[in-house]
């Protein structure tokens, strides 16, 4: 079989090999991605263009030659893909490889070959410009693949007459279809790689910039990955510098041994720990409080392959808790030492706080005056026990309503108890809807007032008496 009479079967074999080459180089881009992390955008575009250009050359090495210098392959799919995702810089680099190789081959199909590469270059760059900064979508890649496949008709239409007779539908249609398929495969794989890379970078950036300490260890206790907070805390400039290190490299031997045994036990049992608090000295030797949670990591088959941990600096929280505790103790001491009774009621008239002096002022209802009791229930007990003098008979319900209603307005009230003692009740509502009631024993004051009143009456009587 002559080259001018290439069979359809042989042509399909060559073009299928072309498609495999395209897929191989596109897959290679996935493996290069991790190595490019941290590199500049221009450098990544250059590498991407190079890989697509090498893939185009590989496709040309597996070409179907139907006449000397008349080649059918899938080079345009990778050149167009480079333009779609890398714009003008990537397309220029990708097109340079097949252009140089095509010129070196020469032949009667040289002009058509160069035009085909130029059309693919222009299609990719124009598609990139039209999409702009927006995220490329899968449907756009598929439409683009159709356009690239159809653009293959342009170089075929300008082939010399000596080659045109052998270009019939049996060759053109498979070529267009495979160019569409190659462009779609390349575009979708690159698009998927972009999306995965963006999500991974977003996750890494969030973890790296988080104030908490995130770290992953293998089963030997070595750090596989840490964020910037972990590295800075232990005196390293970059998280990568901690890769492969263990707790024995960053902590004192006793603490490192304790952590190692604890983590090995977690790896054996498969059980993690949550919110374990401990004090650890920082790089300057100052003690800090930390809360740690760790859990084993399993692979897809359920085997434990390491553990992940999150440690949070809770020193400020601990200091605040200590300050609140001290303030509470001081307040409790002050309330216990003060002579007045203190009670706090909510907006519904529920007693939510009182000191012991408040309860002691009311011996008959003191057992009811505890947080959680309604003021109405307390006042009903007062009317039953007769603890307070002067409650109007037959109008107890109105009296209770008035006392409860008085919680909403500031005021003072003097009451007399069954044992002859006098109490002063001062009510102070708050903006939050609470009511503060302060109770003072004014029995001596009332007694003095009585004595003064008696003395005043005696003086008045003496003044009116004939000397």
Protein Blocks (a to p, Z undefined) as FASTA:
>chain_A
ZZklccfklmmmmmmmmmmmmmmmmmmmmmmmmmmgoiafklmmmmmmmmmmmmmmmmmm
mcccfbghiacdfklmmmmmmmmmnommlmmmmmmmmmmmmmmnnpjklmmmmmmmmmmm
mmmmmmmmmnmmadcdfklmmmmmmmmmmmmmmmmmmgcfklmmmmcfklmmmmmmmmmm
mmmmmmmmmmmmmmmmmmmmmmmmmmmmpmbdcddddfkopafbdcfklmmmnopabfkl
mgoiafklmpcfklmmmmmmmmmmmmmnopacehiacddddfkopacdddddddddddfk
opafbdcdddddfklmmmmmmmmmmmmmmmmmmmmmpmbdcddddfkopafbdcfklmmm
mmmlmmmmcghiafklmmmmmmmnomaghiaghilmmmmmmmmmmmmpgcddddddfkop
acdddddddfkopacdddddfklmmmmmmmmmmmmmmmmmmmmpcZZ
